[in-house]
Amino acid sequence: IVIALGTGAQAQAPKALIGTWKLNVAKSRFNPGPAPKAMTIVYSAAGEGVKIVADITPAEGAAQHWEMSGNYDGKENPITGNPAADTVSFKKADDRTGDSIFKKDGKVTATNHRVLSAEARRSPSRAKA
């Protein structure tokens, strides 16, 4: 029982992540670039996982609206609206650090590495990512 509870706790979305985040291009890195012109991401708790809705204005091209959800267990989940991916998986190292791996037709197309600052953990409603 202890192992099962520990595994479930590890898979939960970080509480400080829940909320609305707006991209601060000056404080973000994109490799390869270019960075999007604008991006707003809304994280919501969904059971032991997370639901993510992203509205993105890319450097070039039409605006995009992505939706995805899943647990922090490394399993692939469907994603809608992302022209470069049809699945996404989530992994969490700790309450501050996590990765999202995007795939299209089984091939990795992007990896998002996220680290929340101590300030963001204290007041996510005021934080900018």
DSSP file with accessible surface (Angstrom, degrees, kcal/mol):
  #  RESIDUE AA STRUCTURE BP1 BP2  ACC     N-H-->O    O-->H-N    N-H-->O    O-->H-N    TCO  KAPPA ALPHA  PHI   PSI    X-CA   Y-CA   Z-CA
    1    1 A I     >        0   0  168      0, 0.0     4,-2.5     0, 0.0     5,-0.2   0.000 360.0 360.0 360.0 -41.2    0.0    0.0    0.0
    2    2 A V  H  >  +     0   0  123      1,-0.2     4,-2.5     2,-0.2     5,-0.2   0.926 360.0  49.5 -59.8 -42.2    2.8    2.4    0.8
    3    3 A I  H  > S+     0   0  141      1,-0.2     4,-2.5     2,-0.2     5,-0.2   0.940 110.7  49.6 -63.7 -44.6    4.4    2.0   -2.6
    4    4 A A  H  > S+     0   0   70      1,-0.2     4,-2.3     2,-0.2    -1,-0.2   0.926 112.2  47.7 -62.8 -42.4    1.0    2.5   -4.4
    5    5 A L  H  X S+     0   0  122     -4,-2.5     4,-2.3     1,-0.2    -1,-0.2   0.925 111.7  50.3 -65.3 -41.3    0.4    5.7   -2.4
    6    6 A G  H  X S+     0   0   44     -4,-2.5     4,-1.9    -5,-0.2    -2,-0.2   0.918 110.8  49.2 -62.7 -40.9    3.9    7.0   -3.1
    7    7 A T  H  X S+     0   0   90     -4,-2.5     4,-1.4    -5,-0.2    -1,-0.2   0.932 110.8  50.1 -65.5 -43.0    3.5    6.4   -6.8
    8    8 A G  H  X S+     0   0   15     -4,-2.3     4,-0.6     1,-0.2     3,-0.3   0.920 109.7  50.6 -63.0 -40.5    0.1    8.1   -6.9
    9    9 A A  H >< S+     0   0   56     -4,-2.3     3,-0.9     1,-0.2    -1,-0.2   0.894 108.0  53.0 -65.1 -38.3    1.5   11.2   -5.1
   10   10 A Q  H 3< S+     0   0   97     -4,-1.9    -1,-0.2     1,-0.2    -2,-0.2   0.830 106.0  55.3 -64.7 -30.6    4.5   11.4   -7.6
   11   11 A A  H 3< S+     0   0   14     -4,-1.4    61,-1.5    -3,-0.3    -1,-0.2   0.594  84.9 106.4 -82.4 -10.0    2.0   11.4  -10.5
   12   12 A Q  S << S-     0   0   88     -3,-0.9    37,-0.2    -4,-0.6    36,-0.1  -0.375  79.3-103.4 -72.5 150.3    0.0   14.4   -9.3
   13   13 A A        -     0   0   16     36,-0.4     2,-0.1    35,-0.2    -1,-0.1  -0.445  43.4-100.1 -68.2 139.4    0.3   17.8  -11.0
   14   14 A P    >>  -     0   0    2      0, 0.0     3,-1.3     0, 0.0     4,-0.7  -0.434  27.1-137.5 -60.3 129.6    2.3   20.3   -9.0
   15   15 A K  G >4 S+     0   0  185      1,-0.3     3,-0.7     2,-0.2    30,-0.1   0.850 101.7  58.9 -60.3 -34.9   -0.1   22.6   -7.2
   16   16 A A  G 34 S+     0   0   17      1,-0.2    -1,-0.3    79,-0.2    80,-0.0   0.725  98.7  60.9 -69.5 -16.5    1.9   25.7   -8.1
   17   17 A L  G <4 S+     0   0    2     -3,-1.3    26,-0.3    78,-0.1    -1,-0.2   0.803  79.4 102.6 -78.9 -27.2    1.5   24.9  -11.8
   18   18 A I    <<  +     0   0   58     -4,-0.7     2,-0.3    -3,-0.7    26,-0.2  -0.321  66.2  47.0 -64.4 129.3   -2.3   25.2  -11.7
   19   19 A G  E    S-A   43   0A  26     24,-2.2    24,-2.8    -2,-0.1     2,-0.5  -0.874  95.5 -43.0 137.1-167.2   -3.5   28.4  -13.1
   20   20 A T  E     -A   42   0A  74     -2,-0.3     2,-0.4    22,-0.2    22,-0.2  -0.865  48.5-170.2-105.5 130.9   -3.0   30.7  -16.2
   21   21 A W  E     -A   41   0A  11     20,-2.9    20,-2.7    -2,-0.5     2,-0.4  -0.968   7.0-158.8-124.1 133.8    0.5   31.4  -17.5
   22   22 A K  E     -A   40   0A 104     -2,-0.4   107,-1.1   105,-0.3    18,-0.2  -0.943  29.2-109.6-112.9 135.4    1.5   33.9  -20.1
   23   23 A L        -     0   0   34     16,-2.9     2,-0.7    -2,-0.4    16,-0.2  -0.369  19.3-159.1 -64.0 132.3    4.8   33.6  -22.0
   24   24 A N    >   -     0   0   53    105,-1.5     3,-1.2     1,-0.2     4,-0.3  -0.919   7.6-167.4-108.0  97.6    7.5   36.1  -21.2
   25   25 A V  G >  S+     0   0   66     -2,-0.7     3,-1.4     1,-0.3    -1,-0.2   0.880  82.7  59.1 -58.1 -37.4    9.6   35.8  -24.3
   26   26 A A  G 3  S+     0   0   97      1,-0.3    -1,-0.3    -3,-0.1    -3,-0.0   0.793 111.3  40.6 -64.3 -27.2   12.5   37.7  -22.8
   27   27 A K  G <  S+     0   0  174     -3,-1.2     2,-0.3   102,-0.1    -1,-0.3   0.291 105.6  81.1-104.9  10.7   12.8   35.1  -20.0
   28   28 A S    <   -     0   0   37     -3,-1.4     2,-0.4    -4,-0.3     7,-0.1  -0.812  63.6-144.3-118.1 156.0   12.3   32.0  -22.1
   29   29 A R        -     0   0  242     -2,-0.3     2,-0.4     2,-0.0    -3,-0.0  -0.975  10.5-172.1-121.2 136.6   14.5   30.0  -24.3
   30   30 A F        -     0   0   77     -2,-0.4     3,-0.2     5,-0.0     5,-0.1  -0.993  12.4-150.8-128.8 119.8   13.5   28.3  -27.6
   31   31 A N  S    S+     0   0  163     -2,-0.4     2,-0.1     1,-0.4    -2,-0.0  -0.940  90.9  21.9-135.6 108.6   15.9   26.0  -29.3
   32   32 A P  S    S-     0   0  114      0, 0.0    -1,-0.4     0, 0.0    -3,-0.0   0.620 113.1-146.2 -81.3 163.5   15.5   26.0  -32.2
   33   33 A G        +     0   0   49     -3,-0.2     2,-0.1    -2,-0.1    -2,-0.1  -0.113  67.9 116.9 -86.9-169.4   13.7   29.3  -32.5
   34   34 A P        -     0   0  100      0, 0.0    25,-0.3     0, 0.0    26,-0.1   0.571  58.2-134.5 -82.7 161.3   12.0   31.4  -33.3
   35   35 A A        -     0   0   30     -2,-0.1    -2,-0.1     1,-0.1   -10,-0.0  -0.390  29.8 -99.0 -70.2 151.7    9.9   32.0  -30.2
   36   36 A P        -     0   0   17      0, 0.0     3,-0.1     0, 0.0    -1,-0.1  -0.328  23.2-126.5 -65.1 156.9    6.2   32.4  -30.5
   37   37 A K  S    S-     0   0  147     20,-2.1     2,-0.3     1,-0.3   -12,-0.2   0.862  89.0  -4.7 -70.5 -37.0    4.8   36.0  -30.5
   38   38 A A  E     - B   0  57A  48     19,-1.5    19,-3.0   -14,-0.1     2,-0.3  -0.988  62.1-179.7-155.9 151.2    2.4   35.1  -27.7
   39   39 A M  E     - B   0  56A  34     -2,-0.3   -16,-2.9    17,-0.2     2,-0.4  -0.923   5.0-174.5-157.5 130.8    1.3   32.1  -25.6
   40   40 A T  E     -AB  22  55A  37     15,-2.5    15,-2.8    -2,-0.3     2,-0.4  -0.999  10.3-171.3-124.5 129.2   -1.2   31.6  -22.8
   41   41 A I  E     -AB  21  54A  27    -20,-2.7   -20,-2.9    -2,-0.4     2,-0.5  -0.984   8.2-159.2-124.6 131.6   -1.4   28.2  -21.1
   42   42 A V  E     -AB  20  53A  48     11,-2.9    11,-2.1    -2,-0.4     2,-0.5  -0.954   7.3-164.0-112.0 119.6   -4.1   27.2  -18.6
   43   43 A Y  E     +AB  19  52A  16    -24,-2.8   -24,-2.2    -2,-0.5     2,-0.3  -0.911  11.5 178.3-102.6 129.3   -3.2   24.2  -16.3
   44   44 A S  E     - B   0  51A  49      7,-2.5     7,-2.8    -2,-0.5     2,-0.2  -0.970  34.3-106.8-128.6 146.4   -6.1   22.6  -14.5
   45   45 A A  E     - B   0  50A  75     -2,-0.3     2,-0.3     5,-0.2     5,-0.3  -0.481  33.8-177.0 -68.2 138.5   -6.2   19.6  -12.1
   46   46 A A  E >   - B   0  49A  41      3,-1.7     3,-2.4     1,-0.2     2,-0.2  -0.801  59.3 -63.5-140.0  91.4   -7.7   16.5  -13.8
   47   47 A G  T 3  S-     0   0   81     -2,-0.3    -1,-0.2     1,-0.3    24,-0.0  -0.467 116.5 -21.5  63.9-126.1   -7.9   13.7  -11.3
   48   48 A E  T 3  S+     0   0   91     -2,-0.2    24,-0.4    -3,-0.1    -1,-0.3   0.418 138.2  51.0 -91.8   1.9   -4.2   12.8  -10.5
   49   49 A G  E <  S-B   46   0A   2     -3,-2.4    -3,-1.7   -37,-0.2   -36,-0.4  -0.102  85.3 -94.5-115.8-146.0   -3.0   14.5  -13.6
   50   50 A V  E     -BC  45  70A   0     20,-2.7    20,-2.1    -5,-0.3     2,-0.4  -0.974  10.3-147.0-142.8 147.2   -3.4   17.7  -15.5
   51   51 A K  E     -BC  44  69A  88     -7,-2.8    -7,-2.5    -2,-0.3     2,-0.4  -0.975  22.4-164.6-111.5 134.5   -5.5   19.3  -18.3
   52   52 A I  E     -BC  43  68A   6     16,-3.4    16,-2.1    -2,-0.4     2,-0.5  -0.982  12.4-176.0-125.8 129.8   -3.7   21.8  -20.4
   53   53 A V  E     -BC  42  67A  27    -11,-2.1   -11,-2.9    -2,-0.4     2,-0.4  -0.995  12.6-171.6-122.7 123.3   -5.2   24.3  -22.8
   54   54 A A  E     -BC  41  66A   2     12,-2.4    12,-2.9    -2,-0.5     2,-0.5  -0.962  14.6-167.4-121.5 132.3   -2.7   26.4  -24.9
   55   55 A D  E     -BC  40  65A  75    -15,-2.8   -15,-2.5    -2,-0.4     2,-0.4  -0.986  22.4-177.9-115.5 119.9   -3.4   29.4  -27.1
   56   56 A I  E     -BC  39  64A  12      8,-2.6     8,-2.9    -2,-0.5   -17,-0.2  -0.955  28.5-161.9-128.5 135.3   -0.4   30.2  -29.2
   57   57 A T  E     -B   38   0A  58    -19,-3.0   -20,-2.1    -2,-0.4   -19,-1.5  -0.942  30.6-148.5-109.6 102.7    0.5   32.9  -31.8
   58   58 A P        -     0   0   22      0, 0.0     3,-0.1     0, 0.0   -23,-0.1  -0.189  26.8-105.5 -68.2 166.2    3.5   31.4  -33.6
   59   59 A A  S    S+     0   0   28    -25,-0.3     2,-0.3     1,-0.2   -24,-0.1   0.866 109.5  14.5 -57.4 -35.6    6.2   33.6  -35.0
   60   60 A E  S    S+     0   0  168    -26,-0.1    -1,-0.2     2,-0.1     2,-0.1  -0.989 111.0  25.6-138.0 147.2    4.7   32.8  -38.4
   61   61 A G  S    S-     0   0   69     -2,-0.3     3,-0.1    -3,-0.1     2,-0.1  -0.342  91.0 -28.2  98.3-177.7    1.4   31.3  -39.4
   62   62 A A        -     0   0   82      1,-0.1    -2,-0.1    -2,-0.1    -6,-0.0  -0.314  68.9 -92.2 -76.6 155.4   -2.1   31.1  -37.9
   63   63 A A        -     0   0   79     -6,-0.1     2,-0.3    -2,-0.1    -6,-0.2  -0.260  43.6-146.2 -61.1 151.2   -3.0   31.1  -34.2
   64   64 A Q  E     -C   56   0A  50     -8,-2.9    -8,-2.6    -3,-0.1     2,-0.4  -0.937  14.2-161.1-126.8 148.6   -3.3   27.7  -32.6
   65   65 A H  E     -C   55   0A  82     -2,-0.3     2,-0.3    16,-0.3   -10,-0.2  -0.975  17.7-173.9-129.5 112.6   -5.4   26.2  -29.9
   66   66 A W  E     -C   54   0A  41    -12,-2.9   -12,-2.4    -2,-0.4     2,-0.4  -0.846   6.6-172.6-108.1 147.0   -4.1   23.0  -28.3
   67   67 A E  E     +CD  53  80A  71     13,-1.9    13,-2.5    -2,-0.3     2,-0.3  -0.999  16.6 148.7-138.1 137.0   -5.8   20.8  -25.7
   68   68 A M  E     -CD  52  79A  13    -16,-2.1   -16,-3.4    -2,-0.4     2,-0.3  -0.979  15.8-174.7-157.7 157.7   -4.3   17.8  -23.9
   69   69 A S  E     +C   51   0A  60      9,-0.6     2,-0.3    -2,-0.3   -18,-0.2  -0.983  19.6 124.4-154.6 156.7   -4.6   16.0  -20.6
   70   70 A G  E     -C   50   0A  11    -20,-2.1   -20,-2.7    -2,-0.3     2,-0.2  -0.951  49.5 -81.2 171.1 176.3   -2.8   13.1  -18.8
   71   71 A N        -     0   0   61     -2,-0.3     2,-1.8   -22,-0.3    19,-0.6  -0.596  43.3-106.5 -96.4 163.4   -1.0   11.9  -15.7
   72   72 A Y  S    S+     0   0   12    -61,-1.5    20,-0.4   -24,-0.4    19,-0.1  -0.404  88.9 107.4 -86.2  61.7    2.7   12.5  -14.9
   73   73 A D  S    S-     0   0   69     -2,-1.8    -1,-0.2     2,-0.2    18,-0.2   0.313  90.9-110.3-122.7   3.4    3.4    8.8  -15.7
   74   74 A G  S    S+     0   0   27     16,-2.4     2,-0.2    -3,-0.4    17,-0.1   0.425  72.8 135.5  81.8  -2.0    5.3    9.0  -19.0
   75   75 A K        -     0   0  141     15,-0.2    15,-0.5    -4,-0.2    -1,-0.3  -0.541  60.5-106.7 -81.6 146.9    2.4    7.4  -21.0
   76   76 A E        -     0   0   96     -2,-0.2    13,-0.2    13,-0.1    -1,-0.1  -0.479  37.0-173.5 -75.4 139.7    1.3    8.9  -24.3
   77   77 A N  E     -E   88   0B  30     11,-2.2    11,-2.5    -2,-0.2    -7,-0.1  -0.960  30.0 -98.4-130.2 149.7   -1.9   10.9  -24.4
   78   78 A P  E     -E   87   0B 102      0, 0.0    -9,-0.6     0, 0.0     2,-0.4  -0.317  33.9-162.6 -68.0 149.7   -3.8   12.4  -27.4
   79   79 A I  E     -D   68   0A  12      7,-1.5     2,-0.4   -11,-0.1   -11,-0.2  -0.989   2.4-155.0-129.9 140.1   -3.4   16.1  -28.2
   80   80 A T  E     +D   67   0A  87    -13,-2.5   -13,-1.9    -2,-0.4     6,-0.1  -0.905  69.7  20.7-115.8 147.2   -5.6   18.1  -30.4
   81   81 A G  S    S+     0   0   49     -2,-0.4   -16,-0.3   -15,-0.2    -1,-0.1   0.282  83.7 117.7  89.0 -10.9   -4.8   21.3  -32.3
   82   82 A N    >   -     0   0   16      3,-0.3     3,-1.3   -15,-0.2    -1,-0.2  -0.807  48.4-161.8 -93.0 112.8   -1.0   20.9  -32.4
   83   83 A P  T 3  S+     0   0   84      0, 0.0    -1,-0.2     0, 0.0     3,-0.1   0.733  90.0  48.0 -67.4 -17.5    0.0   20.6  -36.1
   84   84 A A  T 3  S+     0   0   52      1,-0.1     2,-0.3    -3,-0.1    -2,-0.0   0.376 114.5  40.7-103.1   2.4    3.4   19.1  -35.1
   85   85 A A    <   -     0   0    3     -3,-1.3    -3,-0.3     1,-0.1    19,-0.3  -0.996  38.6-179.1-152.3 145.3    2.1   16.4  -32.6
   86   86 A D  S    S+     0   0   57     17,-3.0    -7,-1.5    -2,-0.3     2,-0.3   0.471  81.2  34.6-117.2 -10.6   -0.6   13.9  -32.1
   87   87 A T  E     -EF  78 103B  26     16,-2.0    16,-2.4    -9,-0.2     2,-0.3  -0.971  59.4-169.9-139.3 158.6    0.5   12.6  -28.6
   88   88 A V  E     -EF  77 102B   0    -11,-2.5   -11,-2.2    -2,-0.3     2,-0.3  -0.993   4.2-162.5-143.7 143.1    2.1   14.1  -25.5
   89   89 A S  E     - F   0 101B   8     12,-1.8    12,-2.4    -2,-0.3     2,-0.4  -0.957  10.1-147.2-125.6 150.0    3.5   12.4  -22.4
   90   90 A F  E     + F   0 100B   0    -19,-0.6   -16,-2.4   -15,-0.5     2,-0.4  -0.951  14.4 179.1-119.6 137.7    4.3   14.1  -19.1
   91   91 A K  E     - F   0  99B 112      8,-2.5     8,-2.8    -2,-0.4     2,-0.5  -0.988  10.8-157.6-133.6 145.0    7.0   13.3  -16.6
   92   92 A K  E     - F   0  98B  20    -20,-0.4     6,-0.3    -2,-0.4     3,-0.1  -0.985  13.8-176.7-126.3 124.4    7.7   15.1  -13.3
   93   93 A A  S    S-     0   0   68      4,-2.0     2,-0.2    -2,-0.5     5,-0.2   0.865  75.5 -34.0 -81.4 -41.4   11.0   15.1  -11.5
   94   94 A D  S    S-     0   0   73      3,-1.5     3,-0.3   -84,-0.0    -1,-0.3  -0.882  82.4 -67.0-161.4-172.1    9.7   17.0   -8.5
   95   95 A D  S    S+     0   0   95     -2,-0.2   -79,-0.2     1,-0.2   -78,-0.1   0.582 132.4  38.3 -68.7  -8.0    7.2   19.8   -7.7
   96   96 A R  S    S+     0   0   87      1,-0.2    20,-2.7    19,-0.1     2,-0.4   0.624 111.1  58.4-110.0 -21.3    9.3   22.3   -9.6
   97   97 A T  E     + G   0 115B  22     -3,-0.3    -4,-2.0    18,-0.2    -3,-1.5  -0.942  55.4 147.2-125.9 132.6   10.6   20.3  -12.6
   98   98 A G  E     -FG  92 114B   0     16,-2.2    16,-3.0    -2,-0.4     2,-0.4  -0.981  26.7-141.8-155.5 164.7    8.8   18.5  -15.4
   99   99 A D  E     -FG  91 113B  47     -8,-2.8    -8,-2.5    -2,-0.3     2,-0.4  -0.976   1.8-160.6-131.0 145.4    9.0   17.5  -19.0
  100  100 A S  E     -FG  90 112B   4     12,-2.2    12,-3.0    -2,-0.4     2,-0.5  -0.997  11.5-159.8-121.6 130.1    6.4   17.2  -21.8
  101  101 A I  E     -FG  89 111B  36    -12,-2.4   -12,-1.8    -2,-0.4     2,-0.4  -0.954   5.8-159.1-116.3 119.3    7.4   15.1  -24.8
  102  102 A F  E     -FG  88 110B  16      8,-2.9     7,-2.8    -2,-0.5     8,-1.4  -0.808  10.6-174.6 -99.4 137.6    5.5   15.7  -28.1
  103  103 A K  E     -FG  87 108B  50    -16,-2.4   -17,-3.0    -2,-0.4   -16,-2.0  -0.972  16.0-163.0-133.2 148.0    5.3   13.1  -30.8
  104  104 A K  E >  S- G   0 107B  79      3,-2.5     3,-2.0    -2,-0.3   -19,-0.1  -0.999  85.2 -12.6-127.2 124.1    3.9   12.9  -34.4
  105  105 A D  T 3  S-     0   0  133     -2,-0.4    -1,-0.1     1,-0.3     3,-0.1   0.868 131.3 -53.6  52.3  38.1    3.4    9.5  -35.9
  106  106 A G  T 3  S+     0   0   52      1,-0.2     2,-0.4   -19,-0.0    -1,-0.3   0.394 115.3 111.9  83.1  -2.7    5.5    8.0  -33.1
  107  107 A K  E <  S-G  104   0B 161     -3,-2.0    -3,-2.5     1,-0.0    -1,-0.2  -0.879  74.2-111.1-108.8 135.7    8.5   10.3  -33.6
  108  108 A V  E     +G  103   0B  86     -2,-0.4    -5,-0.3    -5,-0.2     3,-0.1  -0.416  37.8 170.1 -63.8 126.9    9.6   12.9  -31.1
  109  109 A T  E     +     0   0B  66     -7,-2.8     2,-0.3     1,-0.4    -6,-0.2   0.611  63.4   0.7-110.6 -22.5    8.9   16.4  -32.5
  110  110 A A  E     -G  102   0B  47     -8,-1.4    -8,-2.9     2,-0.0     2,-0.4  -0.971  51.6-153.3-164.0 150.5    9.5   18.6  -29.4
  111  111 A T  E     -G  101   0B  89     -2,-0.3     2,-0.6   -10,-0.2   -10,-0.2  -1.000  11.1-158.9-128.3 129.4   10.5   18.4  -25.7
  112  112 A N  E     -G  100   0B  64    -12,-3.0   -12,-2.2    -2,-0.4     2,-0.5  -0.949   5.2-167.3-110.0 118.3    9.3   21.0  -23.2
  113  113 A H  E     -G   99   0B 112     -2,-0.6     2,-0.4   -14,-0.2   -14,-0.2  -0.930  10.3-169.8-107.1 122.1   11.4   21.2  -20.0
  114  114 A R  E     +G   98   0B  25    -16,-3.0   -16,-2.2    -2,-0.5     2,-0.4  -0.940  13.0 179.8-119.6 132.0    9.8   23.4  -17.3
  115  115 A V  E     -G   97   0B  75     -2,-0.4     2,-0.4   -18,-0.2   -18,-0.2  -0.983  19.1-145.7-129.3 120.3   11.3   24.6  -14.1
  116  116 A L        -     0   0    8    -20,-2.7    13,-0.0    -2,-0.4   -99,-0.0  -0.706  18.1-129.9 -84.3 133.7    9.1   26.7  -11.7
  117  117 A S     >  -     0   0   60     -2,-0.4     4,-1.8     1,-0.1     5,-0.2  -0.311  24.1-109.1 -73.5 163.9   11.0   29.4   -9.8
  118  118 A A  H  > S+     0   0   41      1,-0.2     4,-1.4     2,-0.2    -1,-0.1   0.891 121.8  54.9 -60.3 -37.4   10.5   29.7   -6.0
  119  119 A E  H  > S+     0   0  111      1,-0.2     4,-1.9     2,-0.2     3,-0.3   0.920 105.5  51.4 -62.3 -43.2    8.6   32.9   -6.7
  120  120 A A  H  4 S+     0   0    4      1,-0.2    -1,-0.2     2,-0.2    -2,-0.2   0.884 106.6  54.3 -63.7 -36.5    6.2   31.1   -9.0
  121  121 A R  H  < S+     0   0  119     -4,-1.8    -1,-0.2     1,-0.2    -2,-0.2   0.835 109.5  48.6 -67.4 -30.1    5.5   28.4   -6.4
  122  122 A R  H  < S+     0   0  183     -4,-1.4    -1,-0.2    -3,-0.3    -2,-0.2   0.861 131.5  10.3 -77.7 -37.2    4.6   31.1   -3.8
  123  123 A S    >X  +     0   0   13     -4,-1.9     3,-1.5     1,-0.1     4,-0.9  -0.522  61.9 169.3-145.5  75.7    2.2   33.0   -6.1
  124  124 A P  T 34 S+     0   0   33      0, 0.0     3,-0.3     0, 0.0    -1,-0.1   0.801  77.2  65.8 -62.8 -25.1    1.2   31.3   -9.3
  125  125 A S  T 34 S+     0   0  113      1,-0.2    -5,-0.1  -106,-0.1  -106,-0.0   0.781 110.6  36.2 -69.2 -22.1   -1.6   33.8  -10.1
  126  126 A R  T <4 S+     0   0  177     -3,-1.5    -1,-0.2    -6,-0.1     2,-0.1   0.539  97.8 105.1-102.5 -10.1    1.0   36.6  -10.4
  127  127 A A     <  -     0   0    7     -4,-0.9     2,-0.4    -3,-0.3  -105,-0.3  -0.372  53.7-154.3 -77.3 150.6    3.8   34.6  -12.1
  128  128 A K              0   0  131   -107,-0.1  -105,-0.1    -2,-0.1  -107,-0.1  -0.973 360.0 360.0-119.2 136.5    4.7   34.7  -15.7
  129  129 A A              0   0   53   -107,-1.1  -105,-1.5    -2,-0.4  -101,-0.1  -0.789 360.0 360.0-111.3 360.0    6.3   31.8  -17.4
